Amino acid sequence: MSRVARPVGGDVNGFLGLVVDNLSVLALVAAVLVGGYGMPSDVVFGRMFPGTTLGVLLGDAFYTLLALRLARRSGRSDVTAMPFGLDTPSTIGMAVLVLGPAYARHRAAGLDPHAAALCTWYVGMAATFAMGAIKLPLSLLGRTLQRRVPQAGLLGSLAGIALLLIGFLPVLELMREPVVGFVTLGLVLYALVAKAPIPGRLPGVLFAVIAGTVLHYGLVAIGAVAAPATAVSAGFGVVLPRPDAHLLEGLREVPALLPLLVPFALLTVVGGINNTESARVAGDEYDVRDVLLGEAAATLLAGLAGGVAQTTPYVGHPAYKQMGARATYPLLTGVAIALCGCTGLLARVVDAVPLAALAPVLVFVALDVTTHAFATVASRHAPAVAICFFPAIARMLTIELGNPAYVPSDRFDALIAHADRGLPALAVIVALGNGFIITATLWGAFVTEMTEGRLTRAAAYLAAGAGASAFGIIHSVRTDGSLYLPWQLTGTAREVASQFCFAYLGLAATIAILGWWRRARPTA
């Protein structure tokens, strides 16, 4: 094995960080489908997850090959592969907005639970295949978009995602078991931020997770914390990915799902461009077209193999590089995820290590991505990075407020239409959070171009925002974030959508006029 391809200690750190993210997404999907909708676990674990995890394995293997190729071409041994896995927002969106409702619809039509779950699987694999097919042609535009979009818009949108969705939500999770969470978080920061020595020369993340897990079970033993509930598992029999000709049956339902699937696909393409830029700034210059084509192909093949979720490059390449991870950690992750998905071990693996001991790893990734964005761009572009946080804040609020456990669905719908003055506050939050990655990129690019005095370009980004908001690509006024034609809207939804669109157009016109005035102004 060559020196470049040989795993190093930092690859263990990277493996733990990446495997945590993927396993937690799969565990959440299982909880929603099995626990929330009552879907039979044998279909979820035995049909949906094997193909889904195959997509992760294929993408991780391809990204490892990209890193090895870059290392050979550059003559460097410190190349870090881009992290890769299941796309969190769209995977959760598939469970809540596509798979769950499809299962409920088939049950209402009179199918027994197992038959209804199988029909749901057909829809899920067809939707995943369709997202891959949508992303393939979009991938060819990656280089152009990377050259044209300012760095602050690309990195700022990642920083907002990292701080609010990857970082803050895990903070809440570790605070649910604060003794374990605080100790583990402190050890992660001790090892990776302070770069202090670790007993036994273990990788820092591994040491922190082991210490947190031991502490958790010690507290359980003395009764200080409650023992975890038993997870739902499909057993330990080997279940390989299972392509199924009923994919064609599921494709019949895809046209009705396109308003959801197109934004899902667009988000991963934009996120892939952003993450490639983040890797370039950190010193690893990947071809954005290769990155995007690889993840599109992995999604397409996952759908063909029975998977129900799309894959994407992950946020946090600089954090993995700082952990000391190199080329092989994605491949290690892909193998582990595939084994869990094809053997029914997933629920038990997730249960074996408490979430409070895993969440701090994601907190560190969030901190590193956020500080990296501010440290990389010119100081005058810091406001452009900061403004990218607002759409992510709105998305986080929508996720929390949209949880029926906190706000009942009927109450949520009533609040969207309620306004004491101006537009309804909750409707604005939902609209600002929908399409938040694209919104953040447009806002960051607009502020950057305006800061540099390129007012025509700034106005062009605003005009693009107006067009995107008119059709719900950003600022969709529907709670599920789906697209629409402007004339399909009525009532409060139409008012919110039209005012967002005209706000962009008004500001674009203002900036364009100021640009004309600056050019026409006589110089001293």
PyMOL commands that set and color helices and strands:
alter all, ss='L'
color gray80, all
select helices_A, chain A and resi 9-36+41-74+88-108+113-139+142-148+151-175+178-192+199-201+204-221+247-251+254-281+288-304+317-322+329-343+346-352+355-376+379-387+389-401+409-416+425-433+436-451+455-470+486-488+491-520
alter helices_A, ss='H'
color red, helices_A
select strands_A, chain A and resi 84-86+311-313
alter strands_A, ss='S'
color yellow, strands_A
deselect
rebuild
show_as cartoon
